[in-house]
Amino acid sequence: MQGCRRARGKRRCGGEWRELMTISPNPGAMNNLTHCFIAEGVEKIGGQSLDQHECLTVDLLDRAEVRRLLDENAIVQSLMSAPLWRYFCEASQCKY
């Protein structure tokens, strides 16, 4: 997958995109899905455009820091940790 994506009606372009996985937060009680992507070679093209009541902070971490946080169980939200673990598993060519 490459090219542009739409997020909240705004077009975001650049880099190489591929779908990593699709997961469900609670398939027994909900029918929504979370689509997880790997985006490489992307560049910041502008500032944030937040709604009045939104508060969002972006922290840029290198791979080693993310892996350390996973190893220390500091990322406990499953919708965030599952795709990160899969990313590291694929990078090391582990079998699952």
N, C-alpha and C positions, 0 to 999 in steps of 0.2 A: 504494500500500500504506500502510495506516495502522493504528494500534492497537497491539497488544502482540506481542512476540516472546518466544520462549523461548530462554534461554541456559543450558545445563547444568542444566535443570530449574527454573530460576528465571524468573519472569515479569518482563519489562521493558516498561513502557508509556510512552506519551507521544510527542508530536511527530508529524511527518509523515514517513513512511518510503516510499522507492521503491527498487526494485532497479536498480542501475546496470549490473551486468554479472555474468556467470558465467565464470570462467576455470579452466583446468587447469594445475597446476604442471608437469606433464610427461606429456602424453597418450600418449607412446610407452611409458612404463614404469609409469604409475599410472592408476587410474580414479577418483580423488577429484576433487571440484570445490570451488572456493572461490566462495561467493556474496557479492557486494559490494553494499552498500546505502548510500544517502544518507539520513541522518536529520537533519531540521531541526526546530528548536523543542523539542528535548529538554532536560530539566533533570536535574541530579543529585538523586537521591531518597534516597541513603544511601551509606554507606561500602563499602569493598571487603569481600568475604567469600571470602578465599583459602583454598585447601587448605594443609596444613602445609608443603609443600615448594614452594609457588608464591611467586614474587617478581615483582611487576608494578608498574611505574611508569607513570603517565599524565602526559604533557606536553601542555598545551593550547597550540596554535600558531594564529596567525591565518593567513588565506589567503596573505598576502604572504610570510610566513616559510616556509610549505610550498612555495610556488612557487619561492622562492629555493633551498631545499634540492633540489628537483627539477632546477632549472637548473644547479646546481653538481654534479649527479650524486652527492649525498650520500645519497640513498635508492636503493639498488641492488638491493634484494630485489624481484623482479619481481611477486610477489603483492601488494606494497604500492604499488609505483610505477605499475603499469598502471592500476589504478582511479583513482589520483590524477591521472595524465595525462589520462585520459578525462574526469574531472570538470572539469578546467581547459579542456579542449577544448570540452566542451559549453557551459560558461559563456561562452566567447568565440565560440561558434557557428562553430568551424572545421570544415572539411570533412575527413573521413578516409575 
